[in-house]
Amino acid sequence: MSAGHVVVALDVGGTGMKCALVHRDGTVAHAERHPTDAARGPAAVVETILDVADALAGKARLDGLTPVALGVAVPGVVDEARGVAVWSANVGFRDVPLRALAEARLGLPAALGHDVRVGGLAEARLGAGRDARHVLFVAIGTGIAAAHVVDGTAAVGAHGAAGEIGHIQVRPGGPRCGCGRPGCLEALASASAVARRYAEVTAGTAVVSAAEVATRAAAGEPAAGRVWTEAVEALADGLATGQALYDVETIVLGGGLAQAGAQLLDPVRAALHERMTFHREPRLVAAALGDEAGCLGAALLALDSLEKR
């Protein structure tokens, strides 16, 4: 792949798409954003993805660059081997053969990946975990999911569902998770869970975001401090389980809640330390690539697929 070659990369979310032309070394030649408008239905979303990808490939050629592949990241359950978006509540996908559709439209080889897995891939190879062979990337947003990356490759699992750390049960009998089971990590330590718990503790008198709960906790508000501590303890339990399973060198925390920075990292690091017995304690760091990780990871996945052809 020469210096003038780029990958068309799209990170598709329920609200918006982050899109870029990416060089092999991870540098971005061009970036743009588009609304997903998932309410229009899955067929319309697919058409938007194809239209945007095609336009980006055209943009590359106009700029004297050569698009060589397409990488697309989507949420939900993804069968990377078949290139099928199996299920996604955010965008309404059900068994959408997105890779085949994209290859037919653009005439380029394409790769389809899970949004958190490709984000983990980017953080492991280009971001906060780049100096480690074994990385666990944990995205904490509306939900919680993870990617286990070993030597630059993210584990997919037998059914495309590896990394669902958010559904480790950390509080049996705790609040019911969206998956239907009580006490999942996601139901206690995700951004949505923190906001919901704060509303409960304050008897519904304050409906605020998780970021605001973090700010209020730092300012010494008792209710916010209680909620934040509960979330930290639950997250440390989930990460300790993850470390017991994966034995990684580095855990990278990303997603919206991780933007709390040291206010999250410091107490979680201390709580995780308390939970280590014979397990080696991992380095705990914040993600470095921000919301560009999905796009960069989609590009890396596409590049990897080119090498395997």
RAPEUR-V420354 format. One line per field, one symbol per residue. ss: DSSP state (H for helix, E for strand, L for the rest). phi: phi as a letter, one per 30 degrees, with the letter a starting at -180 (. if undefined). burial: b if it has 24 or more other C-alpha atoms within 12 Angstrom, else e. A space follows every 50 residues. Layout:
BEGIN
ss = ???
phi = ???
burial = ???
END
This chain:
BEGIN
ss = LLLLEEEEEEEELLLEEEEEEELLLLLEEEEEEEELLHHHLHHHHHHHHH HHHHHHHHHHHHLLLEEEEEEEEELLEEELLLLEEEEELLLLEEEELHHH HHHHHHLLEEEEEEHHHHHHHHHHHLLLLLLLLEEEEEEELLLEEEEEEE LLEELLLLLLLLLLHHHLELLLLLLELLLLLELELHHHHLHHHHHHHHHH HLLLLLLLLHHHHHHHHHLLLHHHHHHHHHHHHHHHHHHHHHHHHHLLLE EEEELHHHHHLHHHHHHHHHHHHHHLLLLLLLEEEELLLHHHHHHHHHHH HHHHHHHHL
phi = .ddddbcdbbcccdcbccbacbdedjdcdababbddhdddjddddedded ddddddddeedddiccdcabbbcbdjcbcddcicddaaddcidbhcdddd dddddcibdbbbbdedddddedddcbcdcdcbdcbccbccbebbbbbccb hibddcjdbibdjdddcddcbeiddddddjcdideddbbddddddddddd dchidbcbdddddddddddjdedddddddedddddddddddddddchcdb cccbieddddiddcddddddddedcdcddddddcbddcchddeddddddd ddddddddd
burial = eeeebbbbbbbbbbebbbbbbbbbebbbbbbbbbebbbeeebeebbebbb ebbbbbbebbeeeebbbbbbbbbbbbbbbbbebbbbbbebbbbeebbbbb bbbeebebbbbbbbbbbbbbbbbbbbbbbbebbbbbbbbbbbbbbbbbbb ebbbbbeeebbbbbbbbbbbbeeebebeeeeebbbbbbbbbbbbbbbbee eeeeeeebbbbbbbbbbbeeeebbbbbbbbbbbbbbbbbbbbbeebbbbb bbbbbbbbbbbebbbebbbbbbbebeeeeebbbbbbbbbbbbbbbbbbbb bbbbbeeee
END
